[in-house]
Amino acid sequence: MGAPQYLSLFGSPELRDSKDQPVRFRTRKQLALLVYLALEARDRGVARDLLIELFWSEVPAEKGRHSLSQTLSVIRDKLGDE
């Protein structure tokens, strides 16, 4: 799989690689977090506590922190080194 080339936000959000193939995520939250960060945190950082509240408000804070960390790892892996 080539490094992702672009994030399409028209219709259903989708990350595509350099060969124009969709990059698959295991959960919808992983892609949703990527979209949120691309739109809201492009020019400025976003507090981890805010992300936990937005995406994992239904779980205890410690589990939310762990889920955020895991999700960010998946996103970094999908985006590659570039």
N, C-alpha and C positions, 0 to 999 in steps of 0.2 A: 504494500500500500504506500502510495506517495504521500508526502506531507500535505495537509489540508491546504486548499487554495482559497476557498472563500466560504463565507457563511451566508446562505440565502435566507431572507426573512419574508419573502413573498410566498403566500400560501402557507403550507406547513414549514416551520423552520427546518433547515437542513444544512449540515456541514458537508462540503464536498472536497475530495482530495485533488491533487494535481492532474489526475487522469479523469476528472469530472465524475468520479464514482462517489456515492453517498458514504459518509463515515457513520457507522452504526454506534449507538450508545446503548448500554444495557438497560437504562431507565430513562423515562421522560424527564425526570428531575435533573439529570446530568445535562441534557441538552437545554433545558429551561434555564439552568444556572449559567451556562455559556452565553445564551442569548441575553439574559439580564446583564451580565458583566459587559458584553459587547455594547449594549445600549446605554447602560447607566454608569459604568465605571471606566469608560473609554479614556476620559481625560482626568479622572480623579479616582482615588481609591474608595472602596466601600468597606465599612467596618464589618468584621466577621460576625459580630453580634446581630447586626441588621440582617445579614444573609441567613443566619440561623433562625431568626424570628420569621423571616419571609418564607423559608423553605422547610423548616423543621419545627415549627411552633408547637406541634402536637406531641413532641417527645421531650424528655428532660434535657436540660442545657448540655450536660456532658455528652449525651448521645448525639445531640445536634451538632456539637463541635466535632465529634468523630465523623459523623456523616458528611459534614462540610469538607473536612480534610480528605476523606476518601474520594469525594466527588471532584474536588480540585485536582487530585492526583490523576484521576481518570481523564479529565479535561486536558491536563498538561500532556499526558501520554498521547491522546488523540491529536493534539496540535503539533507534536513533534518538537524538534530542536529549533526549527526556524521560527 
